[in-house]
Amino acid sequence: MNRSRDWWTQAQADLRHARNALDDRDYEWACFAAQQAAEKGLKAVFEQRRQKVWGHSATRMLQVLQEEGVEVSGEFLDAARTLDKHYIPTRYPNGLTQGAPTEFYTRKEAEDAIRYSEEILRFCDRLLGR
Protein backbone atom coordinates (compact mmCIF):
# COMPACT_ATOMS: atom_id res chain seq x y z
CA MET A 1 0.00 0.00 0.00
CA ASN A 2 1.28 3.45 -0.92
CA ARG A 3 1.19 5.75 2.12
CA SER A 4 2.52 8.86 0.39
CA ARG A 5 -0.65 10.81 1.10
CA ASP A 6 -0.44 9.92 4.81
CA TRP A 7 3.15 11.15 5.03
CA TRP A 8 2.20 14.35 3.19
CA THR A 9 -0.80 14.98 5.45
CA GLN A 10 1.38 14.61 8.53
CA ALA A 11 4.06 16.87 7.04
CA GLN A 12 1.43 19.59 6.64
CA ALA A 13 0.21 19.05 10.21
CA ASP A 14 3.78 19.27 11.53
CA LEU A 15 4.34 22.53 9.66
CA ARG A 16 1.12 23.90 11.15
CA HIS A 17 2.37 22.84 14.60
CA ALA A 18 5.68 24.62 13.96
CA ARG A 19 3.83 27.84 13.18
CA ASN A 20 1.66 27.47 16.27
CA ALA A 21 4.72 26.82 18.44
CA LEU A 22 6.32 29.97 17.01
CA ASP A 23 3.22 31.97 17.97
CA ASP A 24 3.36 30.43 21.46
CA ARG A 25 7.07 31.34 21.74
CA ASP A 26 8.01 27.66 22.06
CA TYR A 27 10.92 28.15 19.72
CA GLU A 28 12.60 24.80 20.31
CA TRP A 29 9.36 23.00 19.41
CA ALA A 30 8.90 25.19 16.35
CA CYS A 31 12.37 24.15 15.17
CA PHE A 32 11.72 20.46 15.85
CA ALA A 33 8.30 20.48 14.17
CA ALA A 34 9.78 22.26 11.14
CA GLN A 35 12.44 19.54 10.89
CA GLN A 36 9.75 16.88 11.17
CA ALA A 37 7.64 18.51 8.45
CA ALA A 38 10.55 18.51 6.01
CA GLU A 39 11.49 14.92 6.87
CA LYS A 40 7.93 13.67 6.40
CA GLY A 41 7.45 15.62 3.18
CA LEU A 42 10.54 13.93 1.78
CA LYS A 43 9.32 10.54 3.00
CA ALA A 44 6.09 11.19 1.08
CA VAL A 45 8.20 11.58 -2.06
CA PHE A 46 10.05 8.32 -1.44
CA GLU A 47 6.80 6.53 -0.68
CA GLN A 48 5.28 7.75 -3.95
CA ARG A 49 8.39 6.50 -5.74
CA ARG A 50 7.93 3.17 -3.91
CA GLN A 51 11.36 3.48 -2.35
CA LYS A 52 12.20 2.80 1.25
CA VAL A 53 14.19 5.39 3.12
CA TRP A 54 15.33 5.05 6.71
CA GLY A 55 16.46 7.60 9.21
CA HIS A 56 15.63 11.18 9.94
CA SER A 57 18.14 13.17 7.91
CA ALA A 58 16.50 15.45 5.36
CA THR A 59 19.99 16.11 4.00
CA ARG A 60 20.58 12.44 3.30
CA MET A 61 17.18 12.05 1.66
CA LEU A 62 17.90 14.98 -0.66
CA GLN A 63 21.31 13.50 -1.47
CA VAL A 64 19.67 10.19 -2.43
CA LEU A 65 17.28 12.03 -4.73
CA GLN A 66 20.24 13.90 -6.21
CA GLU A 67 22.09 10.61 -6.79
CA GLU A 68 19.01 9.41 -8.69
CA GLY A 69 19.14 12.37 -11.04
CA VAL A 70 16.73 14.76 -9.34
CA GLU A 71 18.05 18.31 -9.42
CA VAL A 72 18.58 19.43 -5.83
CA SER A 73 20.04 22.87 -5.25
CA GLY A 74 22.80 23.61 -2.79
CA GLU A 75 20.32 25.95 -1.13
CA PHE A 76 18.00 23.03 -0.33
CA LEU A 77 20.90 20.99 1.00
CA ASP A 78 21.96 23.86 3.25
CA ALA A 79 18.39 24.28 4.50
CA ALA A 80 18.19 20.54 5.22
CA ARG A 81 21.51 20.59 7.10
CA THR A 82 20.19 23.34 9.34
CA LEU A 83 16.95 21.47 9.96
CA ASP A 84 18.78 18.22 10.72
CA LYS A 85 20.61 20.01 13.53
CA HIS A 86 17.25 20.55 15.25
CA TYR A 87 16.42 16.85 15.55
CA ILE A 88 18.00 16.07 18.97
CA PRO A 89 19.01 19.24 20.86
CA THR A 90 15.55 20.80 20.56
CA ARG A 91 14.18 18.07 22.81
CA TYR A 92 16.91 16.82 25.10
CA PRO A 93 18.97 18.79 27.63
CA ASN A 94 21.88 16.40 27.10
CA GLY A 95 22.00 17.58 23.48
CA LEU A 96 23.41 20.82 24.87
CA THR A 97 26.40 21.43 27.12
CA GLN A 98 24.14 22.87 29.82
CA GLY A 99 20.63 24.19 30.33
CA ALA A 100 17.32 23.23 28.78
CA PRO A 101 16.47 23.56 25.08
CA THR A 102 13.68 25.99 25.90
CA GLU A 103 16.32 28.41 27.21
CA PHE A 104 18.47 28.35 24.06
CA TYR A 105 16.31 28.56 20.97
CA THR A 106 15.40 31.95 19.53
CA ARG A 107 12.58 33.37 17.47
CA LYS A 108 14.94 33.89 14.53
CA GLU A 109 16.02 30.24 14.59
CA ALA A 110 12.37 29.17 14.64
CA GLU A 111 11.44 31.53 11.80
CA ASP A 112 14.39 30.30 9.74
CA ALA A 113 13.52 26.65 10.40
CA ILE A 114 9.93 27.20 9.33
CA ARG A 115 11.05 29.01 6.17
CA TYR A 116 13.49 26.21 5.31
CA SER A 117 10.82 23.61 5.90
CA GLU A 118 8.37 25.50 3.68
CA GLU A 119 10.97 25.63 0.90
CA ILE A 120 11.64 21.89 1.11
CA LEU A 121 7.92 21.14 1.20
CA ARG A 122 7.35 23.22 -1.95
CA PHE A 123 10.12 21.20 -3.60
CA CYS A 124 8.44 17.97 -2.44
CA ASP A 125 5.08 19.23 -3.68
CA ARG A 126 6.53 19.65 -7.17
CA LEU A 127 8.02 16.14 -7.09
CA LEU A 128 4.69 14.75 -5.94
CA GLY A 129 3.02 16.44 -8.92
CA ARG A 130 0.58 18.42 -6.82
N, C-alpha and C positions, 0 to 999 in steps of 0.2 A: 504494500500500500504506500502510495506517495503522500508524505505528510508535509509537503512544501507549504501548503496554505496554513497549516497549524503553526509552523515555525514563523511564517510571515506575520500571522496574527499576533503571536506573542512578542515578536520584535516591535510591532507597533505599540502594544501595551507597555512594553518596557520603556520605549521612548516617551510615552505619555507619563509614565511614572517618573522618569528623569526630570521632565519639565515640572511636574508637581513637587518633586523634592527640591528643585531649585527655588520654586516659589515659597516653600516652607523653610528655606535656608538650611536644608540638610544636604550640604554640598557634597559630602563623601558619598551619600546615597545617589545623588544625581550623577556623579561620575561613574559609579558602579552600574547603575541602570543604563546609562548611555553605552557603556562597554557591552553590557548584555544585549542591548538592542542591535548593535552592530554585529555581534557574534551570531545572534539568532537570524538576522537578515541574511548573512552569508550562508548559514546552515540551510536556509530555505532554498538558496541557489543550488547548493550541492544536492539537496533532496530532489529538486526538480530535475537535475541532471542525472539522478539515480546513482550518485556517488556517495560513499561513506566518508565522513570526515570526523576525526576525533580531536578532542582537546578544545581549548578555549581561546586560542590565539587568532585574532582577526588578521594579524599580520601574516601568519602562516597560511591561513585560508586564501588570502589574496595572492600570496606567492604561488600556491598550487594552481590557482586560476591562471596566473601569468604563465606558468610553466606549460599550461595547456593551450596557450595561444590567445588568451583573453588579454586585451590591452588594459593594464592597470598602471595608473600614473604614480609617480613618486610621491605626489601629494597624498594620494589615498594610503600608500604604504606608511608615510609619516603619521597620518591621522590614526591609522590602526596601531602603530607602535605606541603612540600616546595613550590610546584607549586601553591597550593591553596592560599598561603600567597601573591601571586602576583596578585590576582584577582582585588582587589580594590586599594591598595596604588600605583600601577604602573600608575594609570590614574587620580587619584584625589588628589589635594593638601591637602584636609582635611582628607585624609587617613594617613597623617604624622603629626607630631607635629608642624612642620614649614617647609617652603620651598616647592619647586616643585619636583615632582617625577624625572624629568629629571636631577636634581642636586644630587640625592641620589643613583641611581642604578649604579652598577659597571660592568665592562666587565666580571669579574669572576662570578658574580651572573647570568648574561645573559648566559654565557657559561654553567654554571651548570644547569640552567633552561632548556636550549635546550637539554643537555645530558639526563636529567631526562625525558623530554618529549619523546625523541627518545626511551628510554628504555620502557616507558609505551606503546608507539605506537607499538613497536616490540611485546610486550605482547599481545596487542589487535590484531595484525596481526595474531598471532598464534591462538587466540580464534576465529577469523573470518575464519580460515582455508585457508588463502592465501598462 
